[in-house]
Every structure is written in structure tokens, then in C-alpha cells.
Amino acid sequence: MSSLSIQAIIELRMPELVTSPDPRLADFIKLSKGMTGQEFGDCYNQAVALRVLHWLEKEKQSGGTSSSSSVHHGKVTSEKEGQLAITYQKGSSTTNDKYGDLSTTQYGNELIELMKGCLLLPRTRIGTSGYPFQPTL
């Protein structure tokens, strides 16, 4: 099976990057590669791309670049229009603490599912009848 490149996956999932490229994309990919283990096997490029897409989506949700002072983490739990009051969910109170903030975006949730699907469990050698050895009669 031929695998798409990391950048091709990102552009496929977020087509606006084709018409308005983000000059930081190569750096995001490098950072994501450093955080993504080889346990993904054939899905490695997809895992790296999903992490980058998650970061870009978080940035979009916050309304600016990650250097913006308006960046907040967590889901909005309450809003008030008069005198504008917004309350954000604290990261430590989420049920997916081991996944950090990944559960806050579609791409992060896809990465979590990919992580769960790539979990390598111990395996034993089992014969065709379900037992290690074929009985001989």
C-alpha cells in the first residue's frame, strides 16, 4: 500500500493550507515527528499529520496564532454576553488526562483512536486448530 506524505495528508484534511500555506508547517511536522513513536508502523505519517492538524485546529479555535495572548486551553464551559465572561474547562479535570488536550479537537480524537488501534499486545504462536501443536493420531 502506497502511503501519502505527511504534508499531503495535512493538505488533504485541511485544504485551505494549499491556497494559504502556513510557513511554519515544516517546523510543525518536525516537532510532531519528535513526539510520535514508531509504534504506528504504516500509520506513522497519518499520526504525525493528525498531531499537526490538532495543533492548527487548536490555534484556529483560539482565534489566532499560538503566540497570541488570547490563547486558552480547554473547552468553553460557560459564556456570558453582557460584560463578556467565558469559563474554560481545566485540563486536569478531563477524563482523558493521559491524552492531554487531544480530546479537544476532531483531529486529536482521531489520533487517540489511532493510538488505541496501534497498541501492540503480546502474542503467542498458535496453530491452525487454535492450539500450539497439531495433535497426531
TITOR-152062 format. One record per atom (N, C-alpha, C): atom name; residue number from 1; chain; x, z, y. Coordinates in pm, 1 decimal. Example, Ala and Ser with C-alpha at 12.3 -4.5 7.8 and 13.67 -1.06 7.14 Angstrom:
REM TITOR-152062
+------+------+------+----------+----------+----------+
: loba : voro : zavo :       xx :       zz :       yy :
+------+------+------+----------+----------+----------+
:    N :    1 :    A :   1319.0 :    780.0 :   -569.0 :
:   CA :    1 :    A :   1230.0 :    780.0 :   -450.0 :
:    C :    1 :    A :   1320.0 :    780.0 :   -330.0 :
:    N :    2 :    A :   1285.0 :    708.0 :   -225.0 :
:   CA :    2 :    A :   1367.0 :    714.0 :   -106.0 :
:    C :    2 :    A :   1290.0 :    787.0 :      3.0 :
+------+------+------+----------+----------+----------+
//
This chain:
REM TITOR-152062
+------+------+------+----------+----------+----------+
: loba : voro : zavo :       xx :       zz :       yy :
+------+------+------+----------+----------+----------+
:    N :    1 :    A :     84.4 :      0.0 :   -118.1 :
:   CA :    1 :    A :      0.0 :      0.0 :      0.0 :
:    C :    1 :    A :     89.0 :      0.0 :    124.5 :
:    N :    2 :    A :     65.9 :    -92.6 :    213.2 :
:   CA :    2 :    A :    142.6 :   -101.8 :    336.4 :
:    C :    2 :    A :     89.2 :     -1.4 :    437.9 :
:    N :    3 :    A :    178.7 :     76.2 :    494.9 :
:   CA :    3 :    A :    138.8 :    180.2 :    588.6 :
:    C :    3 :    A :    154.6 :    131.5 :    732.5 :
:    N :    4 :    A :     61.5 :    169.7 :    817.0 :
:   CA :    4 :    A :     72.2 :    137.4 :    959.2 :
:    C :    4 :    A :    177.5 :    227.1 :   1022.6 :
:    N :    5 :    A :    239.2 :    178.9 :   1128.1 :
:   CA :    5 :    A :    335.5 :    261.3 :   1201.4 :
:    C :    5 :    A :    260.4 :    372.9 :   1274.8 :
:    N :    6 :    A :    332.9 :    475.1 :   1312.6 :
:   CA :    6 :    A :    273.1 :    587.7 :   1384.3 :
:    C :    6 :    A :    208.2 :    539.3 :   1513.7 :
:    N :    7 :    A :    280.7 :    458.0 :   1588.1 :
:   CA :    7 :    A :    226.5 :    408.1 :   1715.2 :
:    C :    7 :    A :    103.2 :    321.3 :   1692.1 :
:    N :    8 :    A :    103.1 :    240.8 :   1586.6 :
:   CA :    8 :    A :    -13.3 :    155.0 :   1557.1 :
:    C :    8 :    A :   -136.1 :    240.3 :   1525.3 :
:    N :    9 :    A :   -116.7 :    349.4 :   1451.7 :
:   CA :    9 :    A :   -228.5 :    439.5 :   1420.7 :
:    C :    9 :    A :   -283.0 :    502.7 :   1547.9 :
:    N :   10 :    A :   -192.1 :    547.5 :   1633.6 :
:   CA :   10 :    A :   -233.2 :    610.4 :   1760.3 :
:    C :   10 :    A :   -312.3 :    511.0 :   1845.0 :
:    N :   11 :    A :   -262.3 :    389.0 :   1857.1 :
:   CA :   11 :    A :   -330.2 :    287.9 :   1938.7 :
:    C :   11 :    A :   -462.6 :    243.9 :   1876.6 :
:    N :   12 :    A :   -470.4 :    246.2 :   1744.0 :
:   CA :   12 :    A :   -595.4 :    212.1 :   1676.3 :
:    C :   12 :    A :   -702.0 :    318.1 :   1703.7 :
:    N :   13 :    A :   -661.4 :    443.5 :   1699.5 :
:   CA :   13 :    A :   -755.5 :    553.7 :   1717.9 :
:    C :   13 :    A :   -786.3 :    580.7 :   1864.7 :
:    N :   14 :    A :   -694.1 :    548.9 :   1954.0 :
:   CA :   14 :    A :   -712.7 :    571.3 :   2097.0 :
:    C :   14 :    A :   -677.0 :    441.1 :   2169.9 :
:    N :   15 :    A :   -768.4 :    340.5 :   2162.2 :
:   CA :   15 :    A :   -737.1 :    206.3 :   2214.6 :
:    C :   15 :    A :   -703.3 :    201.8 :   2363.2 :
:    N :   16 :    A :   -744.9 :    299.8 :   2439.2 :
:   CA :   16 :    A :   -712.5 :    297.5 :   2582.5 :
:    C :   16 :    A :   -561.9 :    305.1 :   2606.9 :
:    N :   17 :    A :   -484.8 :    349.9 :   2507.1 :
:   CA :   17 :    A :   -338.8 :    355.4 :   2522.4 :
:    C :   17 :    A :   -275.7 :    216.3 :   2516.8 :
:    N :   18 :    A :   -349.3 :    118.0 :   2465.9 :
:   CA :   18 :    A :   -298.4 :    -19.1 :   2463.3 :
:    C :   18 :    A :   -302.7 :    -77.3 :   2603.7 :
:    N :   19 :    A :   -413.6 :    -56.4 :   2674.1 :
:   CA :   19 :    A :   -427.2 :   -111.2 :   2809.6 :
:    C :   19 :    A :   -360.1 :    -23.4 :   2915.4 :
:    N :   20 :    A :   -354.5 :    107.1 :   2890.8 :
:   CA :   20 :    A :   -288.8 :    200.3 :   2982.8 :
:    C :   20 :    A :   -189.3 :    285.2 :   2904.5 :
:    N :   21 :    A :    -72.7 :    229.5 :   2871.0 :
:   CA :   21 :    A :     22.9 :    303.8 :   2788.5 :
:    C :   21 :    A :     70.2 :    432.4 :   2855.8 :
:    N :   22 :    A :     91.2 :    534.8 :   2776.1 :
:   CA :   22 :    A :    143.7 :    662.3 :   2824.1 :
:    C :   22 :    A :    295.1 :    659.3 :   2803.8 :
:    N :   23 :    A :    372.7 :    669.5 :   2911.9 :
:   CA :   23 :    A :    518.7 :    660.6 :   2898.3 :
:    C :   23 :    A :    578.7 :    774.4 :   2815.1 :
:    N :   24 :    A :    501.6 :    878.9 :   2791.2 :
:   CA :   24 :    A :    551.4 :    993.8 :   2714.4 :
:    C :   24 :    A :    525.6 :    980.1 :   2564.6 :
:    N :   25 :    A :    461.4 :    871.8 :   2523.0 :
:   CA :   25 :    A :    419.6 :    856.6 :   2383.9 :
:    C :   25 :    A :    536.7 :    867.8 :   2285.7 :
:    N :   26 :    A :    647.8 :    803.8 :   2313.2 :
:   CA :   26 :    A :    763.9 :    810.0 :   2223.2 :
:    C :   26 :    A :    814.1 :    953.3 :   2209.6 :
:    N :   27 :    A :    813.9 :   1028.3 :   2319.1 :
:   CA :   27 :    A :    857.5 :   1168.5 :   2313.2 :
:    C :   27 :    A :    758.0 :   1254.2 :   2234.8 :
:    N :   28 :    A :    628.7 :   1227.9 :   2252.6 :
:   CA :   28 :    A :    527.4 :   1299.7 :   2174.9 :
:    C :   28 :    A :    547.5 :   1273.6 :   2025.3 :
:    N :   29 :    A :    576.9 :   1148.8 :   1990.7 :
:   CA :   29 :    A :    598.0 :   1113.6 :   1849.9 :
:    C :   29 :    A :    719.7 :   1187.1 :   1794.7 :
:    N :   30 :    A :    829.4 :   1191.7 :   1871.5 :
:   CA :   30 :    A :    949.6 :   1264.1 :   1827.1 :
:    C :   30 :    A :    918.8 :   1412.1 :   1803.6 :
:    N :   31 :    A :    847.7 :   1473.8 :   1897.0 :
:   CA :   31 :    A :    811.3 :   1615.1 :   1882.2 :
:    C :   31 :    A :    724.7 :   1637.6 :   1759.1 :
:    N :   32 :    A :    628.3 :   1549.0 :   1740.2 :
:   CA :   32 :    A :    537.1 :   1562.5 :   1627.2 :
:    C :   32 :    A :    610.1 :   1545.1 :   1494.3 :
:    N :   33 :    A :    706.1 :   1452.8 :   1489.1 :
:   CA :   33 :    A :    785.2 :   1434.2 :   1366.4 :
:    C :   33 :    A :    858.9 :   1562.6 :   1330.9 :
:    N :   34 :    A :    909.5 :   1631.7 :   1431.6 :
:   CA :   34 :    A :    981.0 :   1757.2 :   1409.2 :
:    C :   34 :    A :    891.9 :   1868.5 :   1357.8 :
:    N :   35 :    A :    761.9 :   1855.7 :   1378.4 :
:   CA :   35 :    A :    666.9 :   1959.5 :   1336.4 :
:    C :   35 :    A :    591.3 :   1921.7 :   1209.4 :
:    N :   36 :    A :    617.5 :   1802.7 :   1156.0 :
:   CA :   36 :    A :    541.7 :   1752.2 :   1041.6 :
:    C :   36 :    A :    632.4 :   1741.6 :    920.3 :
:    N :   37 :    A :    596.0 :   1813.1 :    814.9 :
:   CA :   37 :    A :    676.2 :   1814.5 :    693.6 :
:    C :   37 :    A :    654.9 :   1691.3 :    607.5 :
:    N :   38 :    A :    744.0 :   1673.0 :    511.9 :
:   CA :   38 :    A :    738.8 :   1557.9 :    422.7 :
:    C :   38 :    A :    633.5 :   1571.8 :    313.3 :
:    N :   39 :    A :    565.1 :   1686.8 :    306.4 :
:   CA :   39 :    A :    464.5 :   1707.0 :    201.8 :
:    C :   39 :    A :    346.1 :   1611.5 :    215.1 :
:    N :   40 :    A :    337.9 :   1538.8 :    325.8 :
:   CA :   40 :    A :    228.2 :   1443.8 :    344.3 :
:    C :   40 :    A :    250.6 :   1313.8 :    267.8 :
:    N :   41 :    A :    371.1 :   1292.1 :    218.3 :
:   CA :   41 :    A :    400.2 :   1173.0 :    138.9 :
:    C :   41 :    A :    361.1 :   1045.1 :    209.9 :
:    N :   42 :    A :    275.7 :    964.8 :    145.6 :
:   CA :   42 :    A :    231.1 :    837.0 :    202.6 :
:    C :   42 :    A :    149.0 :    855.8 :    330.4 :
:    N :   43 :    A :    100.1 :    976.4 :    354.5 :
:   CA :   43 :    A :     17.3 :   1003.8 :    472.8 :
:    C :   43 :    A :     98.0 :   1061.1 :    589.3 :
:    N :   44 :    A :    231.3 :   1056.9 :    578.7 :
:   CA :   44 :    A :    317.5 :   1114.7 :    682.8 :
:    C :   44 :    A :    290.5 :   1053.3 :    819.9 :
:    N :   45 :    A :    287.0 :    919.6 :    828.7 :
:   CA :   45 :    A :    263.4 :    853.9 :    957.8 :
:    C :   45 :    A :    128.2 :    895.4 :   1016.2 :
:    N :   46 :    A :     28.3 :    906.4 :    929.6 :
:   CA :   46 :    A :   -103.9 :    947.9 :    975.0 :
:    C :   46 :    A :   -100.3 :   1091.0 :   1027.7 :
:    N :   47 :    A :    -29.2 :   1180.1 :    959.5 :
:   CA :   47 :    A :    -20.6 :   1319.8 :   1003.3 :
:    C :   47 :    A :     48.4 :   1330.8 :   1139.3 :
:    N :   48 :    A :    158.9 :   1258.5 :   1156.1 :
:   CA :   48 :    A :    230.8 :   1259.4 :   1284.6 :
:    C :   48 :    A :    139.5 :   1206.6 :   1394.2 :
:    N :   49 :    A :     70.5 :   1095.1 :   1366.9 :
:   CA :   49 :    A :    -19.1 :   1033.3 :   1465.8 :
:    C :   49 :    A :   -133.4 :   1127.7 :   1501.7 :
:    N :   50 :    A :   -191.7 :   1194.1 :   1402.7 :
:   CA :   50 :    A :   -303.4 :   1285.6 :   1431.1 :
:    C :   50 :    A :   -260.1 :   1401.9 :   1519.6 :
:    N :   51 :    A :   -137.6 :   1451.8 :   1498.7 :
:   CA :   51 :    A :    -89.2 :   1561.1 :   1584.4 :
:    C :   51 :    A :    -73.5 :   1512.4 :   1728.0 :
:    N :   52 :    A :    -19.0 :   1392.1 :   1747.5 :
:   CA :   52 :    A :     -4.4 :   1335.7 :   1882.1 :
:    C :   52 :    A :   -141.8 :   1313.5 :   1944.3 :
:    N :   53 :    A :   -233.8 :   1256.5 :   1867.3 :
:   CA :   53 :    A :   -369.2 :   1233.4 :   1917.5 :
:    C :   53 :    A :   -436.5 :   1365.0 :   1956.2 :
:    N :   54 :    A :   -412.3 :   1469.3 :   1878.1 :
:   CA :   54 :    A :   -467.6 :   1601.6 :   1909.9 :
:    C :   54 :    A :   -415.4 :   1648.2 :   2045.5 :
:    N :   55 :    A :   -283.7 :   1637.1 :   2067.3 :
:   CA :   55 :    A :   -226.1 :   1678.1 :   2195.8 :
:    C :   55 :    A :   -285.0 :   1597.9 :   2311.4 :
:    N :   56 :    A :   -296.9 :   1466.5 :   2293.8 :
:   CA :   56 :    A :   -351.9 :   1381.9 :   2400.2 :
:    C :   56 :    A :   -498.2 :   1416.2 :   2428.2 :
:    N :   57 :    A :   -573.3 :   1444.7 :   2321.5 :
:   CA :   57 :    A :   -714.4 :   1481.5 :   2338.6 :
:    C :   57 :    A :   -727.4 :   1616.5 :   2408.9 :
:    N :   58 :    A :   -642.6 :   1712.8 :   2373.9 :
:   CA :   58 :    A :   -643.8 :   1843.5 :   2442.1 :
:    C :   58 :    A :   -616.6 :   1825.5 :   2591.0 :
:    N :   59 :    A :   -523.2 :   1739.0 :   2620.5 :
:   CA :   59 :    A :   -490.1 :   1710.4 :   2760.3 :
:    C :   59 :    A :   -609.4 :   1648.6 :   2832.5 :
:    N :   60 :    A :   -676.8 :   1555.6 :   2764.7 :
:   CA :   60 :    A :   -794.8 :   1490.3 :   2822.5 :
:    C :   60 :    A :   -906.3 :   1592.1 :   2845.3 :
:    N :   61 :    A :   -926.2 :   1683.1 :   2749.6 :
:   CA :   61 :    A :  -1029.4 :   1786.7 :   2761.8 :
:    C :   61 :    A :  -1002.0 :   1878.9 :   2880.2 :
:    N :   62 :    A :   -872.3 :   1902.6 :   2906.4 :
:   CA :   62 :    A :   -837.9 :   1993.9 :   3015.0 :
:    C :   62 :    A :   -842.3 :   1926.9 :   3151.0 :
:    N :   63 :    A :   -856.6 :   1794.2 :   3152.0 :
:   CA :   63 :    A :   -872.1 :   1722.7 :   3277.8 :
:    C :   63 :    A :   -743.1 :   1686.2 :   3345.5 :
:    N :   64 :    A :   -632.7 :   1681.4 :   3274.6 :
:   CA :   64 :    A :   -506.8 :   1643.2 :   3338.2 :
:    C :   64 :    A :   -392.2 :   1647.3 :   3241.2 :
:    N :   65 :    A :   -272.9 :   1633.8 :   3294.4 :
:   CA :   65 :    A :   -153.8 :   1638.6 :   3211.7 :
:    C :   65 :    A :   -125.0 :   1782.1 :   3172.4 :
:    N :   66 :    A :    -40.5 :   1797.8 :   3073.2 :
:   CA :   66 :    A :     -9.1 :   1932.1 :   3025.2 :
:    C :   66 :    A :     65.0 :   2014.9 :   3129.7 :
:    N :   67 :    A :    119.9 :   1949.7 :   3232.0 :
:   CA :   67 :    A :    187.2 :   2023.7 :   3338.3 :
:    C :   67 :    A :     89.3 :   2071.7 :   3444.7 :
:    N :   68 :    A :    -36.7 :   2033.5 :   3431.1 :
:   CA :   68 :    A :   -138.8 :   2073.1 :   3527.5 :
:    C :   68 :    A :   -164.3 :   2222.9 :   3519.5 :
:    N :   69 :    A :   -188.4 :   2285.9 :   3631.2 :
:   CA :   69 :    A :   -214.1 :   2430.4 :   3632.6 :
:    C :   69 :    A :   -354.6 :   2463.0 :   3585.1 :
:    N :   70 :    A :   -436.9 :   2360.4 :   3564.4 :
:   CA :   70 :    A :   -574.4 :   2385.7 :   3522.8 :
:    C :   70 :    A :   -591.3 :   2384.4 :   3371.6 :
:    N :   71 :    A :   -481.6 :   2379.0 :   3295.1 :
:   CA :   71 :    A :   -490.6 :   2373.1 :   3150.2 :
:    C :   71 :    A :   -527.5 :   2509.8 :   3094.4 :
:    N :   72 :    A :   -634.2 :   2513.6 :   3012.3 :
:   CA :   72 :    A :   -677.2 :   2635.0 :   2945.1 :
:    C :   72 :    A :   -688.0 :   2604.2 :   2797.7 :
:    N :   73 :    A :   -668.0 :   2704.3 :   2715.4 :
:   CA :   73 :    A :   -677.2 :   2684.7 :   2571.7 :
:    C :   73 :    A :   -802.5 :   2751.3 :   2518.9 :
:    N :   74 :    A :   -861.3 :   2693.0 :   2416.9 :
:   CA :   74 :    A :   -981.6 :   2748.1 :   2356.3 :
:    C :   74 :    A :  -1105.1 :   2674.0 :   2402.0 :
:    N :   75 :    A :  -1212.2 :   2693.5 :   2327.2 :
:   CA :   75 :    A :  -1339.0 :   2629.0 :   2359.5 :
:    C :   75 :    A :  -1408.1 :   2704.5 :   2472.5 :
:    N :   76 :    A :  -1487.4 :   2631.1 :   2549.4 :
:   CA :   76 :    A :  -1566.0 :   2694.1 :   2655.6 :
:    C :   76 :    A :  -1679.7 :   2770.9 :   2588.4 :
:    N :   77 :    A :  -1687.5 :   2902.0 :   2614.7 :
:   CA :   77 :    A :  -1793.5 :   2983.2 :   2554.1 :
:    C :   77 :    A :  -1908.3 :   3008.9 :   2650.4 :
:    N :   78 :    A :  -1881.3 :   3001.4 :   2781.4 :
:   CA :   78 :    A :  -1989.8 :   3014.7 :   2878.5 :
:    C :   78 :    A :  -1950.1 :   2948.1 :   3010.2 :
:    N :   79 :    A :  -2052.3 :   2901.1 :   3081.4 :
:   CA :   79 :    A :  -2031.6 :   2839.3 :   3212.1 :
:    C :   79 :    A :  -2136.2 :   2892.8 :   3308.2 :
:    N :   80 :    A :  -2102.3 :   2892.8 :   3435.2 :
:   CA :   80 :    A :  -2196.1 :   2931.9 :   3539.1 :
:    C :   80 :    A :  -2173.8 :   2836.1 :   3654.4 :
:    N :   81 :    A :  -2279.6 :   2778.6 :   3708.4 :
:   CA :   81 :    A :  -2261.9 :   2676.5 :   3810.3 :
:    C :   81 :    A :  -2239.2 :   2734.6 :   3949.7 :
:    N :   82 :    A :  -2321.4 :   2828.1 :   3993.4 :
:   CA :   82 :    A :  -2301.9 :   2889.2 :   4125.1 :
:    C :   82 :    A :  -2176.8 :   2975.5 :   4126.0 :
:    N :   83 :    A :  -2084.3 :   2950.9 :   4216.3 :
:   CA :   83 :    A :  -1955.6 :   3018.3 :   4224.2 :
:    C :   83 :    A :  -1867.0 :   2987.9 :   4102.7 :
:    N :   84 :    A :  -1897.1 :   2884.3 :   4028.1 :
:   CA :   84 :    A :  -1821.7 :   2833.8 :   3914.3 :
:    C :   84 :    A :  -1745.7 :   2940.8 :   3835.8 :
:    N :   85 :    A :  -1798.3 :   2980.0 :   3722.8 :
:   CA :   85 :    A :  -1733.1 :   3074.9 :   3631.8 :
:    C :   85 :    A :  -1730.9 :   3015.2 :   3491.8 :
:    N :   86 :    A :  -1614.1 :   3002.6 :   3433.2 :
:   CA :   86 :    A :  -1600.6 :   2946.4 :   3298.4 :
:    C :   86 :    A :  -1526.9 :   3047.4 :   3211.8 :
:    N :   87 :    A :  -1578.6 :   3071.2 :   3091.9 :
:   CA :   87 :    A :  -1513.3 :   3162.0 :   2997.6 :
:    C :   87 :    A :  -1465.5 :   3081.0 :   2877.9 :
:    N :   88 :    A :  -1341.3 :   3102.8 :   2838.7 :
:   CA :   88 :    A :  -1282.2 :   3031.2 :   2725.7 :
:    C :   88 :    A :  -1267.3 :   3124.5 :   2607.0 :
:    N :   89 :    A :  -1283.3 :   3067.9 :   2486.8 :
:   CA :   89 :    A :  -1263.4 :   3143.7 :   2364.2 :
:    C :   89 :    A :  -1114.6 :   3174.7 :   2349.6 :
:    N :   90 :    A :  -1083.1 :   3294.3 :   2311.3 :
:   CA :   90 :    A :   -944.5 :   3332.5 :   2290.2 :
:    C :   90 :    A :   -897.8 :   3276.4 :   2156.8 :
:    N :   91 :    A :   -775.7 :   3222.9 :   2152.7 :
:   CA :   91 :    A :   -722.1 :   3162.8 :   2031.9 :
:    C :   91 :    A :   -714.3 :   3258.5 :   1914.9 :
:    N :   92 :    A :   -685.6 :   3385.9 :   1938.1 :
:   CA :   92 :    A :   -668.2 :   3479.9 :   1828.2 :
:    C :   92 :    A :   -799.3 :   3518.2 :   1761.9 :
:    N :   93 :    A :   -912.6 :   3486.3 :   1823.7 :
:   CA :   93 :    A :  -1039.9 :   3524.5 :   1764.6 :
:    C :   93 :    A :  -1101.3 :   3414.6 :   1678.9 :
:    N :   94 :    A :  -1031.3 :   3302.9 :   1664.4 :
:   CA :   94 :    A :  -1085.8 :   3194.9 :   1583.4 :
:    C :   94 :    A :  -1063.1 :   3222.6 :   1436.4 :
:    N :   95 :    A :  -1142.5 :   3160.2 :   1351.7 :
:   CA :   95 :    A :  -1128.8 :   3180.0 :   1208.5 :
:    C :   95 :    A :  -1017.1 :   3095.3 :   1150.0 :
:    N :   96 :    A :   -968.5 :   2996.2 :   1222.2 :
:   CA :   96 :    A :   -862.9 :   2907.9 :   1172.5 :
:    C :   96 :    A :   -727.8 :   2941.8 :   1233.8 :
:    N :   97 :    A :   -693.4 :   3071.0 :   1243.9 :
:   CA :   97 :    A :   -569.0 :   3111.2 :   1307.7 :
:    C :   97 :    A :   -447.0 :   3042.2 :   1248.8 :
:    N :   98 :    A :   -445.5 :   3019.6 :   1118.3 :
:   CA :   98 :    A :   -327.2 :   2957.7 :   1058.9 :
:    C :   98 :    A :   -309.0 :   2813.5 :   1103.6 :
:    N :   99 :    A :   -412.6 :   2754.2 :   1161.0 :
:   CA :   99 :    A :   -403.3 :   2617.4 :   1210.7 :
:    C :   99 :    A :   -391.3 :   2612.3 :   1363.1 :
:    N :  100 :    A :   -375.9 :   2725.8 :   1426.8 :
:   CA :  100 :    A :   -362.7 :   2728.3 :   1572.0 :
:    C :  100 :    A :   -483.3 :   2668.7 :   1640.2 :
:    N :  101 :    A :   -458.2 :   2582.7 :   1738.1 :
:   CA :  101 :    A :   -569.3 :   2522.6 :   1812.8 :
:    C :  101 :    A :   -614.1 :   2389.3 :   1754.8 :
:    N :  102 :    A :   -566.1 :   2352.5 :   1636.2 :
:   CA :  102 :    A :   -602.7 :   2223.0 :   1578.4 :
:    C :  102 :    A :   -753.0 :   2205.3 :   1563.1 :
:    N :  103 :    A :   -824.7 :   2314.4 :   1540.6 :
:   CA :  103 :    A :   -969.3 :   2302.7 :   1518.4 :
:    C :  103 :    A :  -1046.6 :   2272.9 :   1646.3 :
:    N :  104 :    A :   -977.8 :   2259.0 :   1758.7 :
:   CA :  104 :    A :  -1046.8 :   2236.0 :   1885.4 :
:    C :  104 :    A :  -1066.0 :   2088.2 :   1918.5 :
:    N :  105 :    A :  -1010.6 :   1998.2 :   1834.5 :
:   CA :  105 :    A :  -1032.9 :   1854.9 :   1857.5 :
:    C :  105 :    A :  -1067.1 :   1785.8 :   1726.0 :
:    N :  106 :    A :  -1127.6 :   1670.4 :   1736.6 :
:   CA :  106 :    A :  -1159.9 :   1588.2 :   1619.3 :
:    C :  106 :    A :  -1032.1 :   1553.8 :   1543.2 :
:    N :  107 :    A :   -927.5 :   1514.2 :   1615.7 :
:   CA :  107 :    A :   -802.8 :   1474.2 :   1551.7 :
:    C :  107 :    A :   -735.1 :   1593.0 :   1483.9 :
:    N :  108 :    A :   -741.0 :   1708.6 :   1547.4 :
:   CA :  108 :    A :   -684.6 :   1829.1 :   1487.4 :
:    C :  108 :    A :   -756.5 :   1866.9 :   1359.5 :
:    N :  109 :    A :   -890.0 :   1854.7 :   1360.4 :
:   CA :  109 :    A :   -967.5 :   1883.4 :   1239.3 :
:    C :  109 :    A :   -933.7 :   1784.3 :   1127.8 :
:    N :  110 :    A :   -910.1 :   1659.0 :   1162.9 :
:   CA :  110 :    A :   -869.9 :   1560.7 :   1062.8 :
:    C :  110 :    A :   -732.8 :   1595.8 :   1004.9 :
:    N :  111 :    A :   -642.8 :   1644.6 :   1089.9 :
:   CA :  111 :    A :   -510.7 :   1686.3 :   1042.8 :
:    C :  111 :    A :   -522.2 :   1806.5 :    949.1 :
:    N :  112 :    A :   -609.9 :   1900.1 :    980.8 :
:   CA :  112 :    A :   -633.0 :   2015.3 :    892.8 :
:    C :  112 :    A :   -680.5 :   1966.5 :    756.3 :
:    N :  113 :    A :   -776.9 :   1874.3 :    755.0 :
:   CA :  113 :    A :   -827.2 :   1821.0 :    628.0 :
:    C :  113 :    A :   -717.6 :   1747.7 :    550.9 :
:    N :  114 :    A :   -632.5 :   1674.3 :    623.8 :
:   CA :  114 :    A :   -521.0 :   1605.8 :    560.0 :
:    C :  114 :    A :   -423.6 :   1707.0 :    499.2 :
:    N :  115 :    A :   -398.7 :   1816.0 :    572.1 :
:   CA :  115 :    A :   -311.8 :   1922.2 :    520.4 :
:    C :  115 :    A :   -368.3 :   1980.1 :    390.9 :
:    N :  116 :    A :   -497.2 :   2006.1 :    390.9 :
:   CA :  116 :    A :   -561.1 :   2062.2 :    271.7 :
:    C :  116 :    A :   -554.7 :   1964.2 :    155.2 :
:    N :  117 :    A :   -570.6 :   1836.2 :    184.3 :
:   CA :  117 :    A :   -567.9 :   1734.5 :     79.9 :
:    C :  117 :    A :   -429.0 :   1707.2 :     25.4 :
:    N :  118 :    A :   -326.2 :   1738.5 :    102.6 :
:   CA :  118 :    A :   -189.1 :   1712.8 :     59.3 :
:    C :  118 :    A :   -124.1 :   1836.4 :     -1.3 :
:    N :  119 :    A :   -200.1 :   1940.9 :    -18.4 :
:   CA :  119 :    A :   -147.3 :   2062.8 :    -76.9 :
:    C :  119 :    A :   -102.7 :   2035.5 :   -219.4 :
:    N :  120 :    A :     24.2 :   2060.5 :   -248.6 :
:   CA :  120 :    A :     77.0 :   2036.5 :   -382.7 :
:    C :  120 :    A :     60.8 :   2161.9 :   -466.5 :
:    N :  121 :    A :    -14.4 :   2150.3 :   -572.8 :
:   CA :  121 :    A :    -35.8 :   2262.4 :   -662.7 :
:    C :  121 :    A :     54.1 :   2247.9 :   -784.8 :
:    N :  122 :    A :     89.6 :   2360.2 :   -849.2 :
:   CA :  122 :    A :    171.3 :   2349.8 :   -970.4 :
:    C :  122 :    A :     96.8 :   2270.8 :  -1077.4 :
:    N :  123 :    A :    169.7 :   2190.1 :  -1150.3 :
:   CA :  123 :    A :    108.3 :   2106.7 :  -1253.7 :
:    C :  123 :    A :    181.8 :   2127.3 :  -1385.4 :
:    N :  124 :    A :    109.5 :   2106.5 :  -1492.9 :
:   CA :  124 :    A :    169.9 :   2114.4 :  -1624.9 :
:    C :  124 :    A :    153.8 :   1979.7 :  -1693.3 :
:    N :  125 :    A :    235.3 :   1955.0 :  -1794.2 :
:   CA :  125 :    A :    220.2 :   1831.6 :  -1871.5 :
:    C :  125 :    A :    111.2 :   1853.0 :  -1974.2 :
:    N :  126 :    A :     13.3 :   1768.4 :  -1970.6 :
:   CA :  126 :    A :    -98.8 :   1780.5 :  -2063.5 :
:    C :  126 :    A :   -115.1 :   1647.3 :  -2135.1 :
:    N :  127 :    A :   -132.0 :   1652.9 :  -2267.7 :
:   CA :  127 :    A :   -150.4 :   1532.3 :  -2346.5 :
:    C :  127 :    A :   -285.5 :   1469.3 :  -2322.6 :
:    N :  128 :    A :   -310.8 :   1357.7 :  -2389.7 :
:   CA :  128 :    A :   -434.5 :   1283.0 :  -2367.9 :
:    C :  128 :    A :   -557.1 :   1358.6 :  -2415.8 :
:    N :  129 :    A :   -541.2 :   1450.8 :  -2512.4 :
:   CA :  129 :    A :   -657.5 :   1524.6 :  -2561.3 :
:    C :  129 :    A :   -682.6 :   1651.6 :  -2481.2 :
:    N :  130 :    A :   -600.7 :   1677.2 :  -2380.0 :
:   CA :  130 :    A :   -619.4 :   1796.6 :  -2299.7 :
:    C :  130 :    A :   -527.1 :   1909.7 :  -2338.9 :
:    N :  131 :    A :   -450.0 :   1891.3 :  -2443.5 :
:   CA :  131 :    A :   -354.7 :   1992.5 :  -2487.3 :
:    C :  131 :    A :   -214.4 :   1934.3 :  -2478.0 :
:    N :  132 :    A :   -113.3 :   2020.7 :  -2467.9 :
:   CA :  132 :    A :     23.0 :   1968.9 :  -2455.3 :
:    C :  132 :    A :     65.9 :   1883.1 :  -2573.4 :
:    N :  133 :    A :     13.0 :   1907.5 :  -2691.7 :
:   CA :  133 :    A :     58.2 :   1831.8 :  -2809.4 :
:    C :  133 :    A :    -61.6 :   1774.4 :  -2883.6 :
:    N :  134 :    A :    -43.5 :   1655.9 :  -2938.5 :
:   CA :  134 :    A :   -145.3 :   1594.6 :  -3022.2 :
:    C :  134 :    A :   -138.0 :   1658.2 :  -3160.8 :
:    N :  135 :    A :   -251.4 :   1702.5 :  -3214.2 :
:   CA :  135 :    A :   -247.4 :   1756.5 :  -3349.7 :
:    C :  135 :    A :   -221.7 :   1643.8 :  -3450.3 :
:    N :  136 :    A :   -139.4 :   1668.5 :  -3549.1 :
:   CA :  136 :    A :   -113.9 :   1569.1 :  -3652.9 :
:    C :  136 :    A :   -174.5 :   1616.6 :  -3782.8 :
:    N :  137 :    A :   -253.1 :   1532.9 :  -3846.9 :
:   CA :  137 :    A :   -316.6 :   1567.5 :  -3974.8 :
:    C :  137 :    A :   -275.1 :   1473.0 :  -4081.3 :
+------+------+------+----------+----------+----------+
//
